[in-house]
Amino acid sequence: MSSKRVRSAGFCALAFTLLWASPARSAPIAVQYQEGLVRAFPVLRTTDNEMLAQGDFAQVARGDQVTARLVFRFKDGSLYDETVVFSQRDRFTLLNYRIVQRGPSFPETLEASIDRQTGRYEVRYRAAARPCRSSPSRRSPVS
């Protein structure tokens, strides 16, 4: 089978799946136990136990807001930096999110963020050698 037919069949299967799949549904998650202070130093390894990256995870609670940050520094100089802020008043609610991925370990350089209060999101990425940016003026679906 030619690669053109394989791509065409794959595209048709993907389109069919997207058209007929039901949208994901989620319910709010009630807070049963308050989150608190956490500190960890995770390590990413291959299946052969070779170290790929060293991490730093920190979580701090101030009042009903929790800030968690996970940073991985790869041996090749790549960086993965993710920060999330959420409320734990009655139910868990995402307030802010930011992710940065850059370096040889990632196919694209990416920086993305979501701000619940303003309803804005921004995505910046660089695929190959040309930078792109997405920052719509309308409210995001975060509610």
C-alpha positions in Angstrom: 0.0 0.0 0.0 1.4 3.4 -0.9 2.2 6.0 1.7 -0.3 8.3 0.2 -3.1 5.7 0.7 -1.9 5.0 4.2 -2.0 8.7 5.1 -5.5 9.1 3.4 -6.8 6.1 5.4 -5.4 7.4 8.6 -6.9 10.9 8.0 -10.3 9.3 7.3 -10.1 7.2 10.5 -9.1 10.3 12.5 -11.9 12.4 11.0 -14.5 9.7 11.7 -13.3 9.3 15.3 -13.5 13.0 15.9 -16.9 13.4 14.3 -18.5 10.5 16.3 -16.7 10.7 19.6 -18.7 12.3 22.4 -17.2 15.4 23.9 -15.3 14.8 27.2 -17.3 15.6 30.3 -15.9 16.3 33.7 -17.4 17.0 37.1 -16.0 19.3 39.7 -13.8 17.5 42.2 -14.7 18.2 45.8 -11.9 18.9 48.2 -11.7 16.3 50.8 -8.2 16.9 52.1 -6.4 20.2 51.8 -3.2 20.2 49.8 -0.1 21.4 51.5 3.7 21.8 51.3 5.5 19.2 49.1 9.1 19.1 47.9 10.5 16.4 45.7 13.4 15.8 43.3 12.1 13.4 40.5 14.5 11.9 37.9 13.4 11.0 34.4 15.1 7.8 33.1 15.0 5.6 30.0 13.8 2.0 30.1 17.5 1.1 30.4 17.8 3.2 33.6 19.9 6.0 31.9 19.2 9.4 33.4 17.6 11.9 31.0 16.7 14.7 33.3 16.8 15.9 36.9 13.7 17.5 38.3 12.6 19.8 41.1 9.0 19.8 42.3 7.7 22.3 44.8 4.1 22.9 46.0 3.1 25.6 48.4 -0.3 26.4 49.9 -1.2 29.9 50.9 -4.8 30.1 52.2 -7.0 28.3 49.7 -4.5 28.8 46.8 -1.9 26.2 45.9 1.0 26.8 43.6 2.8 23.8 42.2 5.9 24.0 39.9 7.7 21.1 38.2 11.0 21.8 36.4 13.1 19.2 34.5 16.6 20.0 33.3 17.8 17.6 30.7 21.3 16.4 30.1 21.2 17.9 26.6 20.3 21.3 28.0 16.6 21.1 27.3 14.1 22.6 29.8 10.6 21.6 30.9 9.0 24.1 33.3 5.4 23.8 34.3 3.5 25.9 36.9 -0.1 25.5 38.0 -2.1 27.6 40.5 -5.4 26.3 41.7 -8.0 27.0 44.4 -9.0 24.4 46.9 -12.0 26.2 48.3 -14.8 23.6 48.3 -13.7 22.2 45.0 -10.4 22.2 43.0 -10.4 25.0 40.4 -7.6 25.8 38.0 -6.7 29.5 38.2 -3.4 29.8 36.2 -1.3 27.5 34.1 2.0 28.0 32.3 4.3 25.6 30.5 7.6 26.1 28.8 9.4 23.4 26.7 12.6 24.1 24.9 15.7 22.4 23.7 16.7 19.4 21.6 14.5 17.0 23.6 11.4 18.6 22.3 10.3 18.7 18.6 9.0 22.3 19.1 9.8 25.1 21.4 6.6 25.9 23.3 5.4 28.4 25.8 1.7 28.4 26.7 -0.4 30.0 29.5 -3.9 30.1 30.7 -5.4 32.8 33.1 -8.8 31.9 34.4 -9.6 35.4 35.8 -9.1 37.1 32.5 -10.2 34.1 30.4 -7.2 34.5 28.2 -4.7 32.0 26.9 -1.6 32.4 24.9 0.5 29.9 23.0 3.9 30.6 21.4 5.8 27.9 19.6 8.5 27.6 17.1 8.4 24.7 14.8 11.5 24.2 12.6 12.8 27.7 12.2 9.8 30.0 12.2 8.1 31.3 15.3 4.3 31.3 15.7 1.9 32.9 18.2 -1.7 32.4 19.1 -3.4 34.8 21.5 -7.1 35.2 20.8 -9.0 38.2 22.1 -12.1 36.1 22.9 -12.6 34.3 26.2 -11.2 30.8 26.4 -13.4 27.9 27.2 -12.0 27.8 30.8 -14.9 28.5 33.1 
